[in-house]
Each structure stands twice: as C-alpha cells, then as structure tokens.
Amino acid sequence: MATLYRKYRPQTFDQIMGQDHVVTTLRKALELDRVAHAYLFAGARGVGKTTLARLLAKAVNCLDKKNRPCGKCKNCLEIAAGKFVDLIEIDAASNRGIDEMRDLRDKVQFAPSVGKKRVYIIDEVHMLTREAFNALLKTLEEPPAHTLFIFATTEVHKVPATILSRCQRFDFRLGTKEAIKKNIKQLAEKEKLKLTDDVAELIVRCAGGSYRDAQSILDQLSSHLVGKELDVAKAAKLLNLSTFEQVNEFIDKLKRGDLGKIISYIGELDDKNVDFGNFTDSVIVELRRMMIDSIMEGGDINWTKETLEEIAKAKRIAQSTPIESLALELAAVELAQKVDGSREPDEPKTPVQRPTSKCPTSNAQLTTLSSDQRQAIQESVSQKNMALGALLALAGWKVDQGQLCFTVEYPIYKDKILSQKSLEIIHSCATGVLGEKLSISCEVEKPTDVGEEIEAIFGDA
C-alpha cells in the first residue's frame, strides 16, 4: 500500500498547498508561453519542491491546450506513473560527479522522444561537486530550446552564483500550523482515521512546517487510529517523542535562570534514558512556536530568540561531542551567563591552599557528602559564578582526609576547577556549608579534550 504522502501527492496546480506565489507565477508563464529554460526551487524538505517540479514537467508536456496540467491526458498520466521517457530525475546526492553531468550534457542535445520538452529535475543540486557544476554550467549557458532544467535544493547557499544567475529562483515557504493541521485532518477523514485535535497538534509540532513530514507521521500512527481515538501521551510514546511536560518543564527552568536546577533536570532526563537528540528537536519546535506566537501577538521575543539560537547551536554541537547531554548543558550555561554574567565572586576571608592534582588514595575512612550538602555547595557556587557551578554539577564528589575531591571527564574541566579564582569560590562556599576548612583537589576520569567549543563557552571560570 502506498504511503499517504505518495497516495495524495498533488496532481494539479490547484492541489498545491502553501506555495501560491510560485504557482501563480508559473501559471502565468505557461499562459504567455514564457517558460524559462531553468528554475531553482529552494526551501526546506517536504514543502512541495519536487512535487511542483513534476507538475511543471506535466504542464509543459500536457496535451490539453487550455488547462495545463490537466492530469488526465496520456503524457500527464505517464509522468504521474513515472513512465514518461522525456522526464529525467537525478538525485545529486548519489550522482554528484563530473561523469554524470558530462553524460547529461551529451544527451541533452537530443530532441524529446514523445513530449514537447525534455525535462531534467535535479534534486539536492547543491550536492554536486565543483567539477560537476562547471560541466552543468556549460549546458545552462547555451541550453537547447527543447530542454527544461528544474533544480531543487534545501541548501541554496551552497549553489554557485554562476548557476543561480542562470535560473529563475523560487523560495518555498514552510507550511503554517493551520494549513498543515487542515491537511492532515482532511487525509484522516479520507482514510477514516479518528484523529483528535490534541494528536493533530502533536503531529503539526513534530512536522516543523513540512507537509510531507506531517503526512508521514500521520501514516506512522494510522494503524492506531483505525476505529478508535489515540490520546496524545500514547501518540508521543509511539513516536518516541519527549513528552510536552518534559519539554515545557525544561523551558520553564530556562526562563527562571536557575542554572543548578537546569543542570540537575538534564541529569534527571539522562537517568530516564531520554533521547537528547529527539528532546532537543522538541525544544526547538516548541521555542519556534512560542517565538512565532509572540511575533503575531506583538510581544517581546528577545528571550525566546536568544534561547532558540542557543538550543539550535546545541543541536549542532551535539553531533561532535561524546556526551549526549553536554550540548544542552553548555547551552544552559551560556544562557545563564547572559542573564547574570556580571556577578562577581565574594572575596574569601581565609587563604586558600593550592592542592595537588590527584585525589588521595590512602586507606583513610571515606566520608560521602549528603545530597543536601552537595546541592547547597553547588547552589552557593552558582550564585557567585554560574559557569563554575555548572562544571561542579557535572563532576563526581567525595571528601577524603580533609580534601574535597572532584572527578571530571576532561582535562579542560580540571583546569577550570583548579584555577585560583575557582578555588577561592569553591573553598569559601564549601566552608560556609560544611563548617570546616577543606582543601580542593581534582582528577580526570578520561583524559580527552572536548576542544575549543567548551573553552569558548566557559571562558575564565
């Protein structure tokens, strides 16, 4: 059985959703017989670029002279079925080399076999190599009259200017939540699926403006929507999504700016084996929704915008760090520093002893800090320096022979904790909570450096 997005793929211009600015212009060009030799369709995935490219291929080859594409003539039906010999679709992600473009350049000179124009649709065109682009450029400079090129890309900034200048460019818009919700509601009705408003909202949020993604998610849930309703909590679980409650609680803690509680909450999520990639995606979707709602209502978007930027940055950082939760922790530190970056630590009243770098390993009795004592020290440190408080939240703690010993995963963490400024803050706070003077030491559990990203975030702790 065909997937929903294939089964209900638009077959005429009237069925295209959310891209009226593109459809109107193309229709006018067809009416005046002024179709360009090359078009570039740019936009996010799942917003109709390839679908509209196929419709344009239909339109220029349609046998109906008045209503193009009619969707009923021999050429339209063959294109819809993927059997039209004069429509060549190329996936640049897997056919990106110069040999493929040279082959195209050789074949483009031949006249169409059955249609009026031979149409080349190159998807994800930005994936072509530089040499392939150069080979393609020669064809675009002097295109045969019987050819039409349609390029689609999700990353238009990677397409060379020499190619862009020879195309008519259209930027496709993300779907509004109202339009996407209306679409999946219509599909659910056609498929006789019992789709509640809450689950529809969940699908819309997950889709992130992509019509195709929304249809695919509905398809994924369809077997659970036949003859019965599905509650939103179960739907989220079936989709392996973080719950609204977790996302909203995290955002609420970010708003409050209590770094210690944010870091602790991230730890709780880790203990629950939350997929941080998925969780971060859900946070981004929710923050985007909040920002757009604020814009439409004329509200202040500064906090939401800054937070969205930091979480989006965390999403990129997460791909190159060995700790799943680290990217979100760094984002939390950065956001907290923006709120309270000017707070200076109190001057300690007692001198601080510079420690050794290793925790003691003698046979002395080991004393474990209570969770309340640890939290009190951490919160006290965070009030003086939030970045340092975040570091301690990630560390292992123990007390041994009059020393407060920290265990961290990376040398850069150790360096920050053992800096003179950090030692003064920790010594002061620990003495205030425990009522006794302790020296501070730190050891590295795993001698690997995370790199410049952490250095840039934490600065001089």
C-alpha positions, 0 to 999 in steps of 0.5 A: 500500500502506498504511503499517504504522502505518495497516495495524495501527492498533488496532481494539479496546480490547484492541489498545491498547498502553501506555495501560491506565489510560485504557482501563480507565477508559473501559471502565468508563464505557461499562459504567455508561453514564457517558460524559462529554460531553468528554475531553482526551487529552494526551501526546506524538505517536504514543502512541495519542491519536487512535487511542483517540479513534476507538475511543471514537467506535466504542464509543459508536456500536457496535451490539453491546450487550455488547462495545463496540467490537466492530469488526465491526458496520456503524457500527464498520466505517464509522468504521474506513473513515472513512465514518461521517457522525456522526464529525467530525475537525478538525485545529486546526492548519489550522482554528484560527479563530473561523469554524470553531468558530462553524460547529461550534457551529451544527451541533452542535445537530443530532441524529446522522444514523445513530449514537447520538452525534455525535462531534467529535475535535479534534486539536492543540486547543491550536492554536486561537486565543483567539477560537476557544476562547471560541466552543468554550467556549460549546458545552462549557458547555451541550453537547447530550446527543447530542454527544461532544467528544474533544480531543487535544493534545501541548501541554496547557499551552497549553489554557485552564483554562476548557476543561480544567475542562470535560473529563475529562483523560487523560495518555498515557504514552510507550511503554517500550523493551520494549513498543515493541521487542515491537511492532515485532518482532511487525509484522516477523514479520507482514510477514516482515521479518528484523529483528535485535535490534541494528536493533530497538534502533536503531529503539526509540532513534530512536522516543523512546517513540512507537509510531507513530514506531517503526512508521514507521521500521520501514516506512522500512527494510522494503524492506531487510529483505525476505529478508535481515538489515540490520546496524545501521551500514547501518540508521543510514546509511539513516536518516541517523542519527549513528552510536552511536560518534559519539554515545557518543564525544561523551558520553564527552568530556562526562563527562571535562570536557575542554572543548578536546577537546569543542570540537575533536570538534564541529569534527571532526563539522562537517568530516564534514558531520554533521547537528547537528540529527539528532546532537543528537536522538541525544544526547538519546535516548541521555542519556534512556536512560542517565538512565532506566537509572540511575533503575531501577538506583538510581544517581546521575543528577545528571550525566546530568540536568544534561547532558540539560537542557543538550543539550535547551536546545541543541536549542532554541537551535539553531533561532535561531542561524546556526551549526549547531554553536554550540548544542552548543558553548555547551552544552559550555561551560556544562557545563564551567563547572559542573564547574570554574567556580571556577578562577581565572586565574594572575596574569601576571608581565609587563604586558600591552599593550592592542592595537588592534582590527584585525589588521595588514595590512602586507606583513610575512612571515606566520608560521602557528602549528603545530597543536601550538602552537595546541592547547597555547595553547588547552589552557593557556587552558582550564585557567585559564578554560574559557569563554575557551578555548572562544571561542579554539577557535572563532576563526581564528589567525595571528601577524603582526609580533609580534601574535597575531591572532584572527578571530571571527564576532561582535562579542560574541566580540571583546569577550570576547577583548579584555577585560583579564582575557582578555588577561592569560590569553591573553598569559601562556599564549601566552608560556609556549608560544611563548617570546616576548612577543606582543601580542593583537589581534582582528577580526570576520569578520561583524559580527552579534550572536548576542544575549543567549543567548551573553552569558548563557552566557559571562558575564565571560570 
